[in-house]
Amino acid sequence: MTVLHDFKATSLDGTEVSLDAYSGDVVLVVNTASKCGYTPQLAGLETLHETFRDRGFTVLGFPCNQFGGQEPGTAEEIGEFCRKDYGVTFPMFAKVEVNGPGEHPLFTWLKSEKGGLLGARIKWNFTKFLVGRDGTVIGRYAPTTEPADLADDIEKALGAQ
């Protein structure tokens, strides 16, 4: 059975990261963008990260430029924007594609585990996937779902064995 911890991704600084580093944690994977109407959700995602991180929770941000070209920046620009404008301290990764032939394998797997309204496609930036401590996908949330609205589901996942 495939789980989150089987994947690797490239951090904003170009380092390859094994997602096995998050084994045993509850993780929220989000495709982000700096110039999207939902970009203010970065603040809410950071609040979730700060609120629950001591209990084994983290947010993983994956910038994506596939929706309206809303993530045109370089890795350095993305990192600076997220830190300066939204105080982001959760891990951010290099830009990825989340749909189509060039999509990152992580997103291929996430979508196969929890389809959305468009089935195997991600509709827009800030689609969120909640992954349990065992690395399996618990839930998928629409871009319109505010981060604060995930607190109860995160709380349940943190309490699950």
DRENDO-1510 file (C-alpha; in Angstrom, 1 decimal, always signed):
<recs>
REC; n; res; u; v; w
REC; 1; MET; +0.0; +0.0; +0.0 .
REC; 2; THR; +1.3; +3.4; -1.0 .
REC; 3; VAL; +1.4; +6.1; +1.7 .
REC; 4; LEU; +2.6; +9.7; +1.9 .
REC; 5; HIS; +6.0; +8.6; +3.4 .
REC; 6; ASP; +6.8; +6.8; +0.1 .
REC; 7; PHE; +7.3; +10.1; -1.8 .
REC; 8; LYS; +10.1; +12.6; -2.1 .
REC; 9; ALA; +9.8; +16.3; -3.0 .
REC; 10; THR; +12.2; +19.2; -3.6 .
REC; 11; SER; +12.3; +22.0; -1.1 .
REC; 12; LEU; +12.4; +25.6; -2.1 .
REC; 13; ASP; +16.1; +25.6; -1.5 .
REC; 14; GLY; +16.6; +22.7; -4.0 .
REC; 15; THR; +17.2; +20.0; -1.4 .
REC; 16; GLU; +15.5; +16.6; -2.0 .
REC; 17; VAL; +13.3; +15.8; +1.0 .
REC; 18; SER; +11.9; +12.4; +1.8 .
REC; 19; LEU; +8.4; +12.8; +3.1 .
REC; 20; ASP; +9.2; +9.9; +5.4 .
REC; 21; ALA; +10.4; +12.7; +7.6 .
REC; 22; TYR; +6.7; +13.2; +8.4 .
REC; 23; SER; +6.0; +9.6; +9.3 .
REC; 24; GLY; +3.8; +9.5; +12.4 .
REC; 25; ASP; +2.6; +13.1; +11.9 .
REC; 26; VAL; -0.7; +14.3; +10.6 .
REC; 27; VAL; +0.0; +16.3; +7.5 .
REC; 28; LEU; -2.0; +18.8; +5.4 .
REC; 29; VAL; -0.8; +19.0; +1.8 .
REC; 30; VAL; -1.8; +22.1; +0.0 .
REC; 31; ASN; -1.1; +23.4; -3.5 .
REC; 32; THR; -0.4; +27.1; -3.0 .
REC; 33; ALA; +0.0; +30.3; -5.2 .
REC; 34; SER; +1.1; +33.8; -4.3 .
REC; 35; LYS; -1.2; +35.7; -6.6 .
REC; 36; CYS; -4.5; +33.9; -6.1 .
REC; 37; GLY; -7.7; +35.1; -4.5 .
REC; 38; TYR; -7.2; +32.4; -1.9 .
REC; 39; THR; -3.6; +33.4; -1.1 .
REC; 40; PRO; -4.7; +34.9; +2.3 .
REC; 41; GLN; -5.3; +31.3; +3.4 .
REC; 42; LEU; -1.6; +31.1; +3.9 .
REC; 43; ALA; -2.1; +33.0; +7.2 .
REC; 44; GLY; -4.8; +30.5; +8.3 .
REC; 45; LEU; -2.6; +27.5; +7.2 .
REC; 46; GLU; +0.2; +29.0; +9.4 .
REC; 47; THR; -2.2; +29.3; +12.3 .
REC; 48; LEU; -3.1; +25.7; +12.0 .
REC; 49; HIS; +0.6; +24.8; +11.8 .
REC; 50; GLU; +1.5; +26.8; +14.9 .
REC; 51; THR; -1.6; +25.5; +16.8 .
REC; 52; PHE; -1.0; +21.8; +16.3 .
REC; 53; ARG; +2.7; +21.3; +15.5 .
REC; 54; ASP; +3.6; +20.4; +19.0 .
REC; 55; ARG; +1.2; +17.5; +18.8 .
REC; 56; GLY; +2.7; +16.1; +15.5 .
REC; 57; PHE; +1.0; +18.2; +12.8 .
REC; 58; THR; +2.5; +20.0; +9.9 .
REC; 59; VAL; +1.4; +21.8; +6.7 .
REC; 60; LEU; +3.3; +21.1; +3.5 .
REC; 61; GLY; +3.0; +23.8; +0.8 .
REC; 62; PHE; +3.4; +23.0; -2.9 .
REC; 63; PRO; +3.4; +26.1; -5.1 .
REC; 64; CYS; +1.7; +25.6; -8.4 .
REC; 65; ASN; +1.5; +27.8; -11.5 .
REC; 66; GLN; -1.1; +25.8; -13.4 .
REC; 67; PHE; -4.1; +27.9; -12.5 .
REC; 68; GLY; -4.1; +31.3; -14.2 .
REC; 69; GLY; -0.4; +31.7; -13.9 .
REC; 70; GLN; -0.8; +32.7; -10.3 .
REC; 71; GLU; +2.6; +31.4; -9.1 .
REC; 72; PRO; +5.0; +33.0; -11.5 .
REC; 73; GLY; +7.9; +33.6; -9.1 .
REC; 74; THR; +11.2; +31.8; -8.5 .
REC; 75; ALA; +11.6; +29.6; -5.5 .
REC; 76; GLU; +13.5; +32.4; -3.7 .
REC; 77; GLU; +10.7; +34.9; -4.5 .
REC; 78; ILE; +8.0; +32.4; -3.3 .
REC; 79; GLY; +9.8; +31.7; -0.1 .
REC; 80; GLU; +10.4; +35.4; +0.6 .
REC; 81; PHE; +6.7; +36.3; -0.1 .
REC; 82; CYS; +5.3; +33.6; +2.1 .
REC; 83; ARG; +7.6; +34.5; +5.0 .
REC; 84; LYS; +7.3; +38.3; +4.7 .
REC; 85; ASP; +3.7; +38.6; +3.9 .
REC; 86; TYR; +2.1; +35.7; +5.8 .
REC; 87; GLY; +4.7; +34.6; +8.3 .
REC; 88; VAL; +4.9; +31.1; +6.9 .
REC; 89; THR; +7.2; +28.8; +8.8 .
REC; 90; PHE; +5.7; +25.5; +7.6 .
REC; 91; PRO; +7.7; +23.6; +4.9 .
REC; 92; MET; +7.4; +24.9; +1.4 .
REC; 93; PHE; +8.5; +23.0; -1.7 .
REC; 94; ALA; +9.5; +23.8; -5.2 .
REC; 95; LYS; +6.8; +24.5; -7.8 .
REC; 96; VAL; +5.0; +21.5; -9.0 .
REC; 97; GLU; +2.3; +20.6; -11.5 .
REC; 98; VAL; -0.8; +19.0; -9.9 .
REC; 99; ASN; -2.6; +18.0; -13.1 .
REC; 100; GLY; -1.6; +16.6; -16.4 .
REC; 101; PRO; +1.4; +14.6; -17.8 .
REC; 102; GLY; +4.0; +16.6; -15.8 .
REC; 103; GLU; +2.2; +16.3; -12.4 .
REC; 104; HIS; +4.2; +15.4; -9.4 .
REC; 105; PRO; +3.7; +11.8; -8.3 .
REC; 106; LEU; +2.6; +12.9; -4.9 .
REC; 107; PHE; -0.4; +14.6; -6.4 .
REC; 108; THR; -1.2; +11.7; -8.7 .
REC; 109; TRP; -1.4; +9.5; -5.6 .
REC; 110; LEU; -3.4; +12.1; -3.5 .
REC; 111; LYS; -6.0; +12.4; -6.2 .
REC; 112; SER; -6.3; +8.7; -6.7 .
REC; 113; GLU; -6.9; +8.3; -2.9 .
REC; 114; LYS; -9.6; +11.1; -2.7 .
REC; 115; GLY; -11.2; +12.3; -5.9 .
REC; 116; GLY; -12.9; +15.6; -6.0 .
REC; 117; LEU; -15.7; +17.2; -8.0 .
REC; 118; LEU; -13.6; +16.9; -11.1 .
REC; 119; GLY; -12.6; +13.4; -10.3 .
REC; 120; ALA; -8.9; +12.9; -10.8 .
REC; 121; ARG; -8.2; +16.6; -11.4 .
REC; 122; ILE; -7.5; +19.4; -9.0 .
REC; 123; LYS; -9.8; +22.3; -9.6 .
REC; 124; TRP; -7.7; +25.2; -8.4 .
REC; 125; ASN; -5.0; +26.5; -6.0 .
REC; 126; PHE; -5.4; +25.7; -2.3 .
REC; 127; THR; -6.9; +22.3; -2.7 .
REC; 128; LYS; -6.1; +20.5; +0.6 .
REC; 129; PHE; -5.4; +16.9; +1.5 .
REC; 130; LEU; -5.4; +15.7; +5.1 .
REC; 131; VAL; -3.1; +12.8; +5.7 .
REC; 132; GLY; -3.2; +10.7; +8.9 .
REC; 133; ARG; -0.3; +9.6; +11.1 .
REC; 134; ASP; -0.2; +6.3; +9.1 .
REC; 135; GLY; +0.4; +8.2; +5.8 .
REC; 136; THR; -3.1; +7.5; +4.4 .
REC; 137; VAL; -5.4; +10.2; +3.0 .
REC; 138; ILE; -8.2; +11.1; +5.4 .
REC; 139; GLY; -9.9; +13.9; +3.5 .
REC; 140; ARG; -9.8; +16.3; +0.6 .
REC; 141; TYR; -11.0; +19.9; +0.9 .
REC; 142; ALA; -12.0; +22.4; -1.8 .
REC; 143; PRO; -10.0; +25.6; -2.4 .
REC; 144; THR; -12.9; +27.6; -0.8 .
REC; 145; THR; -12.6; +25.7; +2.5 .
REC; 146; GLU; -11.0; +28.0; +5.0 .
REC; 147; PRO; -8.1; +26.5; +7.0 .
REC; 148; ALA; -9.9; +27.2; +10.3 .
REC; 149; ASP; -12.7; +24.9; +9.2 .
REC; 150; LEU; -10.2; +22.0; +9.2 .
REC; 151; ALA; -9.4; +22.3; +12.9 .
REC; 152; ASP; -11.9; +19.7; +14.1 .
REC; 153; ASP; -10.8; +17.1; +11.5 .
REC; 154; ILE; -7.1; +17.8; +12.4 .
REC; 155; GLU; -8.0; +17.4; +16.1 .
REC; 156; LYS; -9.7; +14.0; +15.3 .
REC; 157; ALA; -6.7; +12.8; +13.2 .
REC; 158; LEU; -4.3; +13.8; +16.0 .
REC; 159; GLY; -6.3; +11.8; +18.5 .
REC; 160; ALA; -6.6; +8.7; +16.3 .
REC; 161; GLN; -4.2; +5.8; +16.9 .
</recs>
